Amino acid sequence: MTANLPEAPASLNFTGISSKGWRIQFTLRGDDEIKLLDRFAAFVKLLEEYHVTPNGHAEPSHVISQRQTADVNATPEAEEHTEGAPELPKAKAQIATAVEEYFEAETLEGSMNKGKVYWKVKGGKFSKYGVTIWPEVLKEAGINTEELDPAQIYNMSGKAYYTLTDDGKPQKVVRLVRQ
């Protein structure tokens, strides 16, 4: 069992649909990426035994998702306060998976609370307050938060996939697919 860490050096977050139609979310955390992938492979087999399929997939869970290559482009249409904002680093290839709730991402904004940096993606219906995104999700999208200044507002375009709380409010961005 992994010790309680403030932020796991390695994590996998995914959602699925139970055989009865329940939308469920799983997060596996660990301190070793290879061991985490091995745990994930074993967990996928268990999910298949229980007939859990990836969220939004009509196909069996063993179907591999298509790869999409993404870049970050500054959006000239962004709000005035983002004019002249730095561009995020270029992204590597990303894997796009099942269709979840998403919105058009426009900016990435940081804030600090008690010395800890928090990030939010803003855009679409979440332009005012944004939706929280954790560093591991940004890393999966090719963004190194250590190179970012939380006092800056970064332009971005793409889709921010998010999960909902039980009462239907946005919980967090679980995947960022940049254009």
C-alpha positions, 0 to 999 in steps of 0.5 A, a space after each residue: 500500500 502506498 503511503 499517504 503523500 501530499 501529491 503522488 509522483 505517479 497517478 492514473 485517473 479514469 472513469 467508467 460505466 458499470 454494467 448497470 449504467 453507473 458512472 464511476 471514477 477511479 484514481 490509482 496513485 503510487 510512487 513508481 510509474 512502472 509499478 503503477 502501470 502494472 497495477 493498472 493492467 491488473 485493475 483493467 482485467 478486474 474491471 472487465 470481469 465486472 463489465 465496467 467499460 470506459 466512460 462514453 465507449 460503446 465498444 469493449 474496454 480493450 479497444 485502444 483510443 486514437 492518438 491525437 497530436 496537439 499544440 498550444 496556440 495563443 488565442 487572439 480572441 481571448 479576453 483582454 486581460 490575456 493579451 500579450 500573455 506567454 504561450 504555454 510550451 508545445 505539447 507532446 502527443 496525447 491520448 484522447 479517450 472516451 467522451 466525457 463532459 468538456 468545455 473549450 479551454 481558453 486560459 490556464 490561471 494559477 493561484 496561491 493559498 498557504 504557499 501552495 499553487 493551484 491551477 484552474 482552466 477557464 473557458 466556455 461556461 466556466 470563464 468566470 471561475 474556472 475548473 481545478 486541474 491538478 499538476 499530474 493532469 497538466 503534466 499528461 498534457 505536456 505542461 510542466 507547472 514548475 516552469 509556469 508563473 502562477 501570477 501569469 494567465 496563460 493562453 490556451 485552446 483545446 478541450 478540458 474534460 471534467 468530472 461532476 460532483 454528485 450535485 452536478 457541479 464541476 469537480 476537476 479537469 481530468 484530461 486536457 486535449 490541446 489544439 
